[in-house]
Amino acid sequence: MSNTRLTSSLDELAGQSLDVLIVGSGPAGVAVAERLAHTHPDWTLGMVERGSLLTLTHINNIFPNPMRRRFIKRFKTNPWEGSFRDGGMLIPALGGRGIVAGAHLRRFDPADFTLWTSGSWPADVIQLLPQYYREAEINRRVNVSAIRGGEQTWALSTLDFLHAHPPNVGVDFPSGDGFDVGHGYDSPVARLWQVLINETLNREAYRRRIWVATDSYAVRIEHNGKLAQGIRCINATDHRSRLVAARTVVITASTIESARLFLLSDLDQQLPAVGRFLAEHIERRAKIEVDPLNPEVRGQGISLVVPPENADLANRFQVHLRGQMNQDGKLEVDIGGFAAMDPCEDNRVTLAESRDEYDIPKANTSVSLSMNDQARVDNMCERIRHIARILNGKFVTTRFPFEETTKYTDASREIQEMGPGRSYHEAGTLRMGSSAEANSVTDSGGLVHGFSNLYVADAALFPCVGIANPMLTITALAYRVADHIDAFSPNPGPQPDGTAGAAPRG
């Protein structure tokens, strides 16, 4: 292998003696890899990524935000059947959907962890998450605001009674009149490249510790019911199958794909909760045009988050506002509402009858809104209309250019109903909990019940979805899982033949 290559082939990866193998290169996978590379410089880490698209950083650091929609339309895949068939999306790239992620990174509200009758988080996770949130905020640079300075003082003062505030990180606007934009949005792929470049510069090829194989499609967790031997992968270039063996396996393929991998591996036979409790953010969008009566408003813009009014279940939503002056000198504002979905056992992932290009069953997604969900969404839509009235805005929602099919909440056509999966904020399906009988798949450290070396570290772990963008919580929870692996991973672990290693440490 040339020492100038940063990524590897599936054959090269399969030939390594891996301490940890990570499935998926999105925010969770990169967070686990970063953490373990730092805490265990003696371990050899591997990562498999189905996609082959390579970028150096978040796409909004490469070109202006309006190009983001074009990028997504060009490169996205819609791999799922059922409810998310039209709205769901993956990006087949190193970094996954993290390279196109939104800007509003916030912690989940404290109420999000305990309010739900069937979705409370483990007490030890709630206790430890603040320290992991702090680390994630430092590493993700969430102290950088979307718009620096006083350019949106009018909007802030007008919406002050709603406790509106600027988002923590922003990539929403290109530079322009009235804005001093905070550039440099961090992304998983940028941090992964840094790790790989340092590895390449500091070690000879044969002594390499971190191996990342693209075009490597994980299709089965090879296991004996108690130990994971590794991941069966298909090489996307020649369709050949290879087993990548490892002492510890970490699944971070995305909420739906991680559940699908468990189902393809027949793990639902011993873990009945596999694939269940699928949840997401229910999204509604509107666009208003504000003709400023006050000349002080000209040249201004909006990049704000409106939090929930209170902590009850009827208000588990938040509203985002983003806007600039258009060519007519009017302030055009996109308003997006994101409501949390009730944890429900019947919202789930199963295997579809249809198959992909490798003859592997696709994931079938099934979600429906509960009465509480619908009431929550109705409250959110009323909040959107209220904000529009406060800003003296005229609804021009029909101008949204990027939806192939458009559906509205009512005949007024003021608010657009985004289809299931459209928020790209799926959660659940492999939930944390106390036991396999308690509607969970893993313990509070992400270790799969009944296994000593199989972990989950993405949003599939969430017992419920909070109201904020889940990216920060995904990163924080992945650090927690990595530390759990550090403390309890077998050493040495199971060998490729399935024999056990020593007892867990700690």
Rosetta blueprint (number, residue, H / E / L):
1 M L
2 S L
3 N L
4 T L
5 R L
6 L L
7 T L
8 S E
9 S L
10 L H
11 D H
12 E H
13 L H
14 A H
15 G L
16 Q L
17 S L
18 L E
19 D E
20 V E
21 L E
22 I E
23 V E
24 G L
25 S L
26 G L
27 P H
28 A H
29 G H
30 V H
31 A H
32 V H
33 A H
34 E H
35 R H
36 L H
37 A H
38 H H
39 T H
40 H L
41 P L
42 D L
43 W L
44 T L
45 L E
46 G E
47 M E
48 V E
49 E L
50 R L
51 G L
52 S L
53 L E
54 L L
55 T L
56 L L
57 T L
58 H L
59 I H
60 N H
61 N H
62 I L
63 F L
64 P L
65 N L
66 P H
67 M H
68 R H
69 R H
70 R H
71 F H
72 I H
73 K H
74 R H
75 F H
76 K L
77 T E
78 N L
79 P L
80 W L
81 E E
82 G E
83 S L
84 F L
85 R L
86 D L
87 G L
88 G L
89 M L
90 L E
91 I L
92 P L
93 A E
94 L L
95 G L
96 G H
97 R H
98 G H
99 I H
100 V H
101 A L
102 G L
103 A L
104 H L
105 L L
106 R L
107 R L
108 F L
109 D L
110 P H
111 A H
112 D H
113 F H
114 T L
115 L L
116 W L
117 T L
118 S L
119 G L
120 S L
121 W L
122 P L
123 A H
124 D H
125 V H
126 I H
127 Q H
128 L H
129 L H
130 P H
131 Q H
132 Y H
133 Y H
134 R H
135 E H
136 A H
137 E H
138 I H
139 N H
140 R L
141 R L
142 V L
143 N L
144 V L
145 S L
146 A L
147 I E
148 R L
149 G L
150 G L
151 E L
152 Q L
153 T H
154 W H
155 A H
156 L H
157 S H
158 T H
159 L L
160 D H
161 F H
162 L H
163 H L
164 A L
165 H E
166 P L
167 P L
168 N L
169 V L
170 G L
171 V L
172 D L
173 F L
174 P L
175 S L
176 G E
177 D L
178 G L
179 F E
180 D L
181 V E
182 G L
183 H L
184 G L
185 Y L
186 D L
187 S L
188 P H
189 V H
190 A H
191 R H
192 L H
193 W H
194 Q H
195 V H
196 L H
197 I H
198 N H
199 E H
200 T H
201 L H
202 N H
203 R L
204 E L
205 A H
206 Y H
207 R H
208 R L
209 R L
210 I E
211 W E
212 V E
213 A E
214 T L
215 D L
216 S E
217 Y E
218 A E
219 V E
220 R E
221 I E
222 E E
223 H E
224 N L
225 G L
226 K L
227 L L
228 A E
229 Q E
230 G E
231 I E
232 R E
233 C E
234 I E
235 N E
236 A L
237 T L
238 D L
239 H L
240 R L
241 S E
242 R E
243 L E
244 V E
245 A E
246 A E
247 R E
248 T E
249 V E
250 V E
251 I E
252 T L
253 A L
254 S L
255 T H
256 I H
257 E H
258 S H
259 A H
260 R H
261 L H
262 F H
263 L H
264 L H
265 S L
266 D L
267 L H
268 D H
269 Q H
270 Q L
271 L L
272 P L
273 A L
274 V L
275 G L
276 R E
277 F L
278 L L
279 A E
280 E L
281 H E
282 I E
283 E E
284 R E
285 R E
286 A E
287 K E
288 I E
289 E E
290 V E
291 D L
292 P L
293 L L
294 N L
295 P H
296 E H
297 V H
298 R L
299 G L
300 Q L
301 G L
302 I E
303 S E
304 L E
305 V E
306 V E
307 P L
308 P L
309 E L
310 N L
311 A L
312 D L
313 L H
314 A H
315 N H
316 R L
317 F E
318 Q E
319 V E
320 H E
321 L E
322 R E
323 G E
324 Q E
325 M E
326 N L
327 Q L
328 D L
329 G L
330 K L
331 L E
332 E E
333 V E
334 D E
335 I E
336 G E
337 G E
338 F E
339 A E
340 A E
341 M L
342 D L
343 P L
344 C L
345 E L
346 D L
347 N L
348 R E
349 V E
350 T E
351 L E
352 A E
353 E E
354 S E
355 R E
356 D L
357 E L
358 Y L
359 D L
360 I L
361 P E
362 K E
363 A E
364 N E
365 T E
366 S E
367 V L
368 S L
369 L L
370 S L
371 M H
372 N H
373 D H
374 Q H
375 A H
376 R H
377 V H
378 D H
379 N H
380 M H
381 C H
382 E H
383 R H
384 I H
385 R H
386 H H
387 I H
388 A H
389 R H
390 I H
391 L L
392 N L
393 G E
394 K E
395 F E
396 V L
397 T H
398 T H
399 R H
400 F L
401 P L
402 F L
403 E L
404 E L
405 T L
406 T L
407 K L
408 Y E
409 T L
410 D L
411 A L
412 S L
413 R L
414 E L
415 I L
416 Q E
417 E E
418 M L
419 G L
420 P L
421 G L
422 R L
423 S L
424 Y L
425 H L
426 E L
427 A E
428 G L
429 T L
430 L L
431 R L
432 M E
433 G L
434 S L
435 S L
436 A H
437 E H
438 A H
439 N L
440 S L
441 V L
442 T E
443 D L
444 S L
445 G L
446 G L
447 L E
448 V E
449 H L
450 G L
451 F L
452 S L
453 N L
454 L E
455 Y E
456 V E
457 A L
458 D L
459 A H
460 A H
461 L H
462 F L
463 P L
464 C L
465 V L
466 G L
467 I L
468 A L
469 N L
470 P L
471 M H
472 L H
473 T H
474 I H
475 T H
476 A H
477 L H
478 A H
479 Y H
480 R H
481 V H
482 A H
483 D H
484 H H
485 I H
486 D H
487 A H
488 F H
489 S L
490 P L
491 N L
492 P L
493 G L
494 P L
495 Q L
496 P L
497 D L
498 G L
499 T L
500 A L
501 G L
502 A L
503 A L
504 P L
505 R L
506 G L
